[in-house]
Amino acid sequence: MNVALAGLSILLFVYIGRNVSDGRARLIWGATLMIPLVSLSSYLGLLSGLTAGFIEMPAGHALAGEEVMSQ
């Protein structure tokens, strides 16, 4: 769901900014466009498993021997 919303946000931001011609306004638009782009890359990283995994907690930890999800 988050990936779809980030994708829609990117498309909406690009559509809104297609006629921006002033240099300063274009810079602000470009910086604002980075927000959903970074979100999309984070969500895709989580979905692909690159930034999330399961680890077994070591002895002495409150959850010793159990597998927990780590980011």
N, C-alpha and C positions, 0 to 999 in steps of 0.2 A: 504494500500500500504506500509506504513512504517513497519507494523508488518511483512509482507512478506520479505521486504528487510533486516530487522534485522535478521530474521530467516535464510535467505540465507547467510548472513554474518557469522553467527555462524557456519553454516555447512562448509563454505569455510575455516574459521579459523581453525576448527577442522581437516579438511582434510589436510591443509598445515602443521599443527603442529604434525601430527601423527607420524612422524619419528624423532622428535626433542629429542635428548638424553642428550645433555649437560645441566647441572644443571642451569647455569645462563641463557642460551637461553630458557630453559623450563619456568623459572620464568618470563622472558620477554614475552613469548608467552602466559602464563596464565594471566598476567596483561592485555595484549592486548585483549585477549578473553573476558575480563570483559566488554569492551566498548559496543559491541553489546548485551551482556546479560542484562546490565543495561538499554539500550535503549528498548529492547524487553519488559522488565518488566514495564517500564514507559508507553509504548504504550498500553500494555494490561490493565494496570490500568486505563488509560484514556478511553479505549473502554468499560470496564466493568462498568464505572461510579463511581468507588471508589474515584477518585480524581477530578471529575468534577461534578458540580451540578448547579442548578438554584436557585438564591436567589432573594428576593424582596428588592429593595433598600429602605432605610428608608427615612422618611420625612426630608427635609432639604438638601438632596443630589440632585445633578443636574439631576439624573435619578430617582427621587423619584416616587415610585409606580410601576416602571417597573421591570420586571424580567430580570436578566442578568446572563450569564454563569460565574461561578466561579471555580477556580482550587485550 
